[in-house]
C-alpha cells in the first residue's frame, strides 16, 4: 500500500491581483466554520463580547441560509441581504467564498497557539475558560490539560472546583483518545456530497456510510464509507482525487484513507456484493454491539466477521445485514440502537421498538421569526414548515430577559399573537400556534406575567443563564418552573452546546418525575449543536411515560432540516411515534396542550 500527499493551493496573491478562487467550491458551512473559528479565538482572547456575538450570529445566519452563497458570488451575482450582516461581514463572506479563508482569521491564528481551539471540545471548557487556562497556566493542548489536572494545578482558580478539575481530566483523556470530533450535521453535509461523487464512478452499485455516523451519534470522529462496485480501482481513484481531499493517508486496491480539508478523516472500503451486508454490520459498530453479536454467533457454532457469517468454511449469510441477523435468530436491529444497551436481548424476545421516523412528525413546537432573533418572517416560516411536510408550527419568540435575542415584552408578545391570528385566516395547509420561549429565571420564576402566558397556545420554558448553579439549586429552579400553571414544554433541558458548553448539573431523574406528575412535556431540541435531550434521558423519559416534543428550534427557513437529526437522537433513545407529542394531528394536540394549563 502506498501513501502520498496532496499539496493545497496557496491563497496568497500577487500585489494588485484579484484573489484566486480556492481549488474547491466554498459552501455555506465552510463560511460559517470560518466565522465560528474567529468567534472562538476572539472569545479565548477575552475580546469584546458584542464582537464575538456578531461572528457567532453570522455563522448561524450563513450556516442556515437556504441558498449557496459561494455559488451565487461565483456567478457574479450580488450577495443577498442577510439578517444582521452588515458591510464588513458581507465583505468577509465574499473574501471567504473567493479564497477559502479570510485575512482576519489568518491574523488571529498567529496570535494564539496552533490547535488551542481544539480544547473547546473538552466538556466543561468554553472559550472563557480556555483563555484563562492559557493565560494563567500556559495550557494550550489536551495533553497539557491532562497533565495539569493530574497534578491538581487547576483546582482553586476562580471558577475551577476540584469536581470540575476531575471532569476536565476525564474529558482530556477522552479527547486524546478519540481526536477531534465533528457535529453530526456538518459530517452529514460532507458525507452526502462525497457519497454523491463516488456514486458517479463507473461500475458503482452502492455507497453507504457506516460507523458512528450511521448510528447517528451527536458527533463524529471519522467517517467510514463502504462501496460495492464492479471496478474497485475506479472508485478508489475517484475517492483520492475528490476535490476536498487535503491529504492521502493510504491508498490500496480496495482500501483508502484520506484527510479532508475540514480535518475529517475518511476511510473507504470497496467490498464484494456477497459480503456487503456483513461488512456494513461490522463497520457500523458499535464495538460493544459487535462483540455481543460475535459471542452469540460463537454460541451457535458460527463465526462472524466483516466477510460474512460462517459455519466452518461455508458462508451462511453476508449479502445483507438482514441475512446476518436472521441467521443469528434475530430481526434486523436499527443502527441507532446498536450500542449494547439491551437491544440484542430485546430483539431476541421480540420487543424491539418500532422507532419513530421523520414522516411521523406532524408539527414543530419551537421556532423563531425575525420578531426576535430569527432570520425570516412569519409567512416565510409558515411556508417553509408546510414545504417540510408539517401541518402546524408553534411560533415561540424569546422573552425580554434574553435581551441579546431581542426578546418580546408582554405588549409586543400580545401584538405578535394577534398578527399570528390574522395570518392564520389566510394560510392553507399549515396552522401557526401562538407560543413563547420564556426564560426560566435563576429562582425558577418565568420571565412574563401569568395573565399574558395564559393567552397563548403553549409556553416553552428555557434556561439561558446561570448554567453553573450547583446541582441542588439548578434542580429546584427547574422544578419550580415546571409548577407554573401555564408551563407546557421544557426546552433543551440540559442546556448544553456541544463542543462549547457542557450540560447543567441537574438531577434529570427528578425533573422527569416532576414532568410526569405535572403532565407537561420535555423537548428534544434538534438543533445540531444541542441535540438535547441526550439519548439516555430520552429513554429514561420514555420509561417514565413522559412525552417528548422533537423541535427544530428553527431561526430560519432552512432549519426545519434539523428535524432529521432530532429524529436520529430520538431513535438512539428508543423512542416510538407514540412517545412524541408532535406526532399527533393538530385536532388531538390542542387538548393535550390545553391540559397543561392549570386554571
KOLDO-766476 format. One line per field, with one value per residue (C-alpha): residue in three letters; x, y, z. Coordinates in steps of 0.001 Angstrom, whole numbers, plus 500000, padded with zeros to 6 digits. Layout:
N
residuo <- c(Ala,...) .
px <- c(X,...) .
py <- c(Y,...) .
pz <- c(Z,...) .
This chain:
599
residuo <- c(Unk,Unk,Unk,Unk,Unk,Unk,Unk,Unk,Unk,Unk,Unk,Unk,Unk,Unk,Unk,Unk,Unk,Unk,Unk,Unk,Unk,Unk,Unk,Unk,Unk,Unk,Unk,Unk,Unk,Unk,Unk,Unk,Unk,Unk,Unk,Unk,Unk,Unk,Unk,Unk,Unk,Unk,Unk,Unk,Unk,Unk,Unk,Unk,Unk,Unk,Unk,Unk,Unk,Unk,Unk,Unk,Unk,Unk,Unk,Unk,Unk,Unk,Unk,Unk,Unk,Unk,Unk,Unk,Unk,Unk,Unk,Unk,Unk,Unk,Unk,Unk,Unk,Unk,Unk,Unk,Unk,Unk,Unk,Unk,Unk,Unk,Unk,Unk,Unk,Unk,Unk,Unk,Unk,Unk,Unk,Unk,Unk,Unk,Unk,Unk,Unk,Unk,Unk,Unk,Unk,Unk,Unk,Unk,Unk,Unk,Unk,Unk,Unk,Unk,Unk,Unk,Unk,Unk,Unk,Unk,Unk,Unk,Unk,Unk,Unk,Unk,Unk,Unk,Unk,Unk,Unk,Unk,Unk,Unk,Unk,Unk,Unk,Unk,Unk,Unk,Unk,Unk,Unk,Unk,Unk,Unk,Unk,Unk,Unk,Unk,Unk,Unk,Unk,Unk,Unk,Unk,Unk,Unk,Unk,Unk,Unk,Unk,Unk,Unk,Unk,Unk,Unk,Unk,Unk,Unk,Unk,Unk,Unk,Unk,Unk,Unk,Unk,Unk,Unk,Unk,Unk,Unk,Unk,Unk,Unk,Unk,Unk,Unk,Unk,Unk,Unk,Unk,Unk,Unk,Unk,Unk,Unk,Unk,Unk,Unk,Unk,Unk,Unk,Unk,Unk,Unk,Unk,Unk,Unk,Unk,Unk,Unk,Unk,Unk,Unk,Unk,Unk,Unk,Unk,Unk,Unk,Unk,Unk,Unk,Unk,Unk,Unk,Unk,Unk,Unk,Unk,Unk,Unk,Unk,Unk,Unk,Unk,Unk,Unk,Unk,Unk,Unk,Unk,Unk,Unk,Unk,Unk,Unk,Unk,Unk,Unk,Unk,Unk,Unk,Unk,Unk,Unk,Unk,Unk,Unk,Unk,Unk,Unk,Unk,Unk,Unk,Unk,Unk,Unk,Unk,Unk,Unk,Unk,Unk,Unk,Unk,Unk,Unk,Unk,Unk,Unk,Unk,Unk,Unk,Unk,Unk,Unk,Unk,Unk,Unk,Unk,Unk,Unk,Unk,Unk,Unk,Unk,Unk,Unk,Unk,Unk,Unk,Unk,Unk,Unk,Unk,Unk,Unk,Unk,Unk,Unk,Unk,Unk,Unk,Unk,Unk,Unk,Unk,Unk,Unk,Unk,Unk,Unk,Unk,Unk,Unk,Unk,Unk,Unk,Unk,Unk,Unk,Unk,Unk,Unk,Unk,Unk,Unk,Unk,Unk,Unk,Unk,Unk,Unk,Unk,Unk,Unk,Unk,Unk,Unk,Unk,Unk,Unk,Unk,Unk,Unk,Unk,Unk,Unk,Unk,Unk,Unk,Unk,Unk,Unk,Unk,Unk,Unk,Unk,Unk,Unk,Unk,Unk,Unk,Unk,Unk,Unk,Unk,Unk,Unk,Unk,Unk,Unk,Unk,Unk,Unk,Unk,Unk,Unk,Unk,Unk,Unk,Unk,Unk,Unk,Unk,Unk,Unk,Unk,Unk,Unk,Unk,Unk,Unk,Unk,Unk,Unk,Unk,Unk,Unk,Unk,Unk,Unk,Unk,Unk,Unk,Unk,Unk,Unk,Unk,Unk,Unk,Unk,Unk,Unk,Unk,Unk,Unk,Unk,Unk,Unk,Unk,Unk,Unk,Unk,Unk,Unk,Unk,Unk,Unk,Unk,Unk,Unk,Unk,Unk,Unk,Unk,Unk,Unk,Unk,Unk,Unk,Unk,Unk,Unk,Unk,Unk,Unk,Unk,Unk,Unk,Unk,Unk,Unk,Unk,Unk,Unk,Unk,Unk,Unk,Unk,Unk,Unk,Unk,Unk,Unk,Unk,Unk,Unk,Unk,Unk,Unk,Unk,Unk,Unk,Unk,Unk,Unk,Unk,Unk,Unk,Unk,Unk,Unk,Unk,Unk,Unk,Unk,Unk,Unk,Unk,Unk,Unk,Unk,Unk,Unk,Unk,Unk,Unk,Unk,Unk,Unk,Unk,Unk,Unk,Unk,Unk,Unk,Unk,Unk,Unk,Unk,Unk,Unk,Unk,Unk,Unk,Unk,Unk,Unk,Unk,Unk,Unk,Unk,Unk,Unk,Unk,Unk,Unk,Unk,Unk,Unk,Unk,Unk,Unk,Unk,Unk,Unk,Unk,Unk,Unk,Unk,Unk,Unk,Unk,Unk,Unk,Unk,Unk,Unk,Unk,Unk,Unk,Unk,Unk,Unk,Unk,Unk,Unk,Unk,Unk,Unk,Unk,Unk,Unk,Unk,Unk,Unk,Unk,Unk,Unk,Unk,Unk,Unk,Unk,Unk,Unk,Unk,Unk,Unk,Unk,Unk,Unk,Unk,Unk,Unk,Unk,Unk,Unk) .
px <- c(500000,501467,500925,501139,500128,498218,499507,496892,496744,498039,495563,498368,498015,500354,500021,497022,495758,492332,492401,492313,489401,490194,490606,487205,483879,483358,479937,477853,479050,482671,481965,480141,483102,485454,483173,482903,486672,487047,484491,486264,489655,488228,486439,489600,491361,488586,487650,484517,481556,479446,482104,482245,478463,478420,480596,478634,475396,476950,477951,474402,472845,475164,475144,471359,470823,468941,470865,474512,476181,479509,477806,475908,479077,480954,478270,478848,475567,475406,475233,471595,470636,471201,469805,472301,475039,476495,479028,482072,480714,479376,482875,484292,481739,482895,486553,485977,484000,486908,489835,488524,489664,489947,492735,491275,491250,494809,495928,494117,495599,499061,498138,497198,498941,498123,495238,494186,490590,490574,490377,486812,485855,486645,483378,483429,485588,484191,486227,486478,487893,490253,491541,492010,493901,496150,496935,497389,498678,500074,497723,497325,496599,494597,497860,498852,495343,495575,498962,497761,494596,496548,498869,495984,497077,493645,491500,491351,491469,488333,485542,487563,486497,488049,484988,485447,489144,488284,485771,488419,490893,488413,487454,491085,491701,488735,489776,493318,491991,489477,490959,488727,485008,482591,478895,476671,475085,478454,479524,476262,476893,480390,479312,476387,478453,481251,478883,477155,480527,481509,478208,479060,482182,481949,480597,479367,476318,476156,477956,476875,478201,478813,480349,479138,477648,475205,474404,473531,475801,475875,479448,481623,485350,485871,483803,483634,482342,481588,481216,480036,481389,482463,485560,487221,490050,487650,486058,489321,490711,487561,487876,491504,491027,487862,488002,488027,490925,493759,495999,496037,496926,496864,495809,495370,493258,490172,491030,491903,492140,492215,492041,489687,490197,487689,490094,487791,489460,487500,488156,486770,486464,485297,483639,482236,478500,478059,479747,478244,475793,478296,480792,478139,477175,480814,481862,478670,479538,479437,482385,480357,477414,479767,481394,477986,476911,480114,479643,476115,477496,480125,477461,475745,478923,479334,481979,481072,483425,483371,483368,480264,478765,480445,479839,483283,484425,480906,479408,475798,474968,476518,474946,472594,472515,469092,470545,473229,470819,468286,470921,471678,467997,467338,465332,467330,468348,468271,471771,470822,470209,473494,475236,474901,472326,469813,468966,470104,468071,465057,465440,465665,462499,460591,460493,462375,460629,459142,461314,459959,460587,460748,457459,455712,456118,453011,454362,457109,456581,459608,460537,461511,460954,462593,460358,463091,466344,465110,466046,462679,459181,456024,454712,458094,458421,454888,455567,458845,457190,454458,457097,458810,455598,454374,450738,451379,454157,454439,455964,457901,459799,462156,461054,462637,465193,467221,467975,470626,467859,465592,463099,459488,457933,454284,452851,454959,454169,450422,450602,452649,449962,447308,449414,449579,445783,445315,447828,446145,443000,444899,447086,446312,447829,449594,448435,450542,450285,450863,453672,456734,460148,460120,463247,463357,464935,467535,464920,462613,460109,459087,460007,456480,453241,450865,447915,449943,451159,447608,446525,448898,448527,451700,454556,458057,460303,464083,467250,469508,471571,473177,474133,476673,474368,475047,473043,470523,469800,469609,467193,464999,464969,463616,461140,459670,459317,457501,454929,453900,450198,450938,454102,453960,457420,460881,463171,466673,466592,470325,471276,474319,476028,478132,481798,481099,479140,478520,475106,473957,474493,470883,469008,467314,465516,463800,462941,461428,459423,458146,457187,455223,453417,452731,451559,453896,456491,460232,461852,464374,465894,467068,469466,472698,474791,472237,470580,469221,467724,470549,469674,469943,467463,465115,464978,464511,461596,460063,460245,458504,455817,456784,456024,458788,458486,461029,461539,463804,464344,464295,465625,465319,463543,466399,466415,463486,466054,467455,464470,466115,468937,466416,464777,468168,468690,465165,465809,469001,466766,464407,461513,458469,455922,453576,456285,456413,453685,454053,453259,449636,447437,446513,442967,444329,447281,445263,443501,446842,448365,445406,445530,448938,447302,446002,443035) .
py <- c(500000,503340,506707,510132,513667,516356,519877,522544,525635,528805,531624,534184,536711,538937,542655,544287,540945,539522,536677,533313,531034,528004,524626,523556,525313,527047,526297,527972,525531,526428,530150,529513,527468,530405,532738,530241,529934,533721,533935,531186,532882,536291,534737,532977,536338,537845,540327,542475,540080,542012,541439,537738,537500,539212,536469,533681,535145,535461,531799,530813,533012,531782,528153,528060,530069,528108,529338,528536,531913,530849,529691,532989,535042,532825,533599,537318,537859,540226,538862,538720,540897,538716,539401,541240,541033,544488,545660,544362,540838,540804,541654,538795,536379,537399,537022,533550,532456,533562,532252,529701,531846,535497,537800,538337,534621,534141,537103,535787,532311,533822,535284,532008,528619,526269,523987,525740,525877,522058,522448,523663,520060,519046,519002,521748,524131,527145,529927,531935,529006,528038,531605,531644,528331,529518,532913,531709,528141,528054,525227,525033,521364,518424,516763,519789,519980,516331,516876,519965,518224,515182,517487,519303,522634,523655,523479,526592,529056,531203,529059,525825,523444,520091,518439,520408,519562,515853,516365,518138,515337,512750,514919,515484,511735,511073,513843,512489,509002,509944,513030,515836,515267,516991,517733,515210,517873,519051,515444,514767,517613,516282,512638,513253,515287,512715,509770,511526,512000,508353,507068,508652,506492,503726,500396,501621,499782,501185,503617,503921,505486,503263,503828,506316,508448,505712,505186,508922,509813,513508,513930,512008,511378,509997,508706,505119,504547,501215,500783,497891,498201,496139,498339,498934,500967,503463,504098,504482,506838,508974,508948,510089,512775,514178,517989,518282,515868,517561,514533,510923,508838,505440,504051,500420,498431,498221,500405,504078,506687,510468,513600,516253,519994,520058,517892,514867,511529,509343,505644,503875,500128,498521,495202,492232,492186,488836,490267,493759,493160,491639,494418,497073,495435,495106,498661,500247,499024,499838,497785,496548,495549,493709,491788,490739,489551,487599,485974,484957,483539,481506,480060,478748,477277,480135,482737,486331,488846,491563,488941,487074,484641,481247,477694,476244,477498,477850,481327,481095,484822,488132,489673,491787,492845,491246,487892,488124,488975,486390,483645,484577,484188,487919,490506,493335,495831,499526,501079,503737,501002,499184,500242,497005,498580,495747,495804,492210,490868,492910,491622,488022,488487,490236,493502,495881,499258,500443,503530,506933,508212,511748,511238,510658,514309,516398,519672,521635,523305,525608,528184,531860,534645,537992,539395,538219,536622,534675,535433,535105,536490,534705,533978,532687,530362,529077,528338,526582,524446,523439,522595,520412,518391,519857,520633,523091,525285,526969,530448,530835,534104,534835,536711,540037,538602,537349,540853,539737,537855,540946,539193,540359,542073,541469,544116,543095,539425,540018,542113,539333,536817,538979,539057,535246,535046,537315,535349,532051,533328,533372,530281,526978,523624,524943,526396,528632,528241,531158,530448,531867,530613,532181,532409,530433,532908,531905,531455,529387,532146,532715,535927,537082,537734,534817,536559,537034,533425,532184,533771,531613,528112,526861,528047,526724,527347,527514,528232,530807,531978,530814,527467,526746,526743,523839,520691,521167,524814,524120,521267,523350,526077,523743,522041,525415,526398,523153,524008,527197,526926,527605,525555,523269,522193,522282,523336,521876,520565,520016,523464,522134,523338,520516,521450,524773,524350,521210,520225,521744,519744,518671,515794,514735,511825,514317,516603,513730,512601,516150,516498,513267,514428,517837,516454,518582,517642,517616,518811,517045,520077,519064,521975,520059,521872,520943,517567,517929,515650,513149,509680,508275,510827,510207,506574,507495,509774,507033,504547,507046,507838,511486,512670,514301,517166,516918,520516,522259,525485,526991,530530,530477,528651,526200,524999,522604,520266,519895,517763,514710,514938,515159,512033,510320,511218,510055,506710,506336,506884,504064,506500,505454,507739,507331,508746,512049,514636,516371,513219,513983,515738,519261,518286,515865,518039,521097,519443,517973,521456,522998,520272,521646,524945,524883,527171) .
pz <- c(500000,499014,500646,499105,499990,498136,498384,498848,496697,498219,498723,498682,495911,493979,494676,492999,491686,492452,494989,493286,493887,496053,494368,495666,495929,499254,500699,503364,506009,505193,505565,508833,510122,509468,511406,514273,514498,514507,517330,519288,519066,519939,522903,524062,523869,526025,523301,523291,523756,521245,518594,519459,519283,515893,514406,516086,514758,511302,511432,512319,509631,506869,508002,507956,504775,502159,499105,498249,498738,497244,494057,493771,494168,491718,489142,489671,491481,494467,497976,499162,502111,505168,508664,510893,508236,507607,505057,506961,507409,503838,502572,504628,503167,499699,500732,502196,499141,496898,498951,501448,504390,505380,506411,509899,510690,509465,511587,514662,514237,514567,517958,519650,519810,516967,517844,521049,519825,519980,523773,523276,522537,526120,528134,530734,528719,526928,525311,528542,530484,527664,527600,531380,531387,528573,530092,533668,533338,529810,528820,525057,524302,525636,526708,528794,530247,531275,532918,534824,536027,537180,539114,540820,539332,538047,541171,543306,540450,540071,538632,538771,541549,542355,540794,537580,537526,537631,534816,532725,533409,532141,529162,528184,528308,526023,523621,523357,522703,520048,518400,517150,516668,514312,514784,513029,510801,509475,508937,507106,504679,503969,503730,501401,498935,498952,498550,495658,493945,494442,493128,489775,489406,486745,487944,491344,492678,496180,498501,502142,505325,508322,511762,514345,511568,510630,514304,514408,517270,518160,516962,514517,514907,511411,508526,507263,503732,502066,498328,496194,492661,489674,489246,492610,491105,489521,492926,494822,492173,492320,496116,496430,493756,495329,495421,499232,499842,501702,502223,501069,504096,502383,499016,498028,495617,497843,500860,501018,503711,503283,505358,504042,504225,507077,509099,508947,508186,505780,505190,502117,501636,498418,499279,497381,496836,498603,501730,501617,504465,506866,506082,506711,510002,511076,510248,511597,515109,517880,519114,522084,519860,517506,520343,521680,518209,517677,521078,520036,516790,518658,520933,517809,516358,513873,513113,512297,510696,508040,505255,506398,508853,508512,509608,509141,505741,504336,504332,505506,505403,504467,501370,503513,507127,507443,506417,509104,511909,510684,510693,514306,515212,515394,513488,511891,514569,513549,513562,516138,518733,518263,521481,523509,525780,525718,522021,521345,524259,523142,519585,520754,522815,520012,521988,519700,519479,516208,516082,515168,511630,510276,508411,511754,512771,512187,513516,515231,518611,518846,516201,515949,513429,512836,515562,517961,516806,513778,510176,508441,508738,509879,506406,505239,508222,507716,504046,504861,507547,505112,502478,505093,505363,508655,509487,512306,513649,517033,516937,520184,520296,523177,526283,527358,529785,526803,525577,523071,521226,521117,523370,523369,526368,527255,524917,521914,522513,522578,519397,517805,518813,517133,513961,514047,514367,511352,509282,510144,508425,505126,505446,503765,504707,507821,511140,513353,517124,519498,521931,523615,524678,528113,530227,533445,535834,538402,541122,538863,538052,534433,532650,531720,533646,534202,532549,529352,529255,529789,526488,524434,522999,524670,526863,526228,529240,528823,530782,529117,532108,535374,533856,536594,539597,541984,541311,544114,543219,539489,540078,542402,539761,537086,539411,540400,536733,535942,538587,536792,535813,532122,531664,528622,527394,528986,526130,525650,529235,529701,528447,526620,523454,522051,521989,523685,526906,528973,530238,533506,536684,537048,538676,535472,537140,539463,536523,534547,537562,538089,534415,534663,537800,536281,532923,530788,528163,527641,524454,522291,520618,517144,516652,515866,518476,521129,520419,523912,525474,525393,524136,527688,529012,526083,527082,530740,529830,527661,530519,532821,530254,529771,526208,524175,521695,518862,517752,515250,517239,513754,513389,509596,506809,506241,509845,509553,508008,511548,512470,510946,513469,516273,514890,514869,518521,519367,517700,519730,522768,521689,521054,519064,517435,520409,522711,520812,521345,517979,516052,516959,514407,515471,516441,519049,520040,521079,524050,525198,525180,526998,529618,530649,531640,535197,535672) .
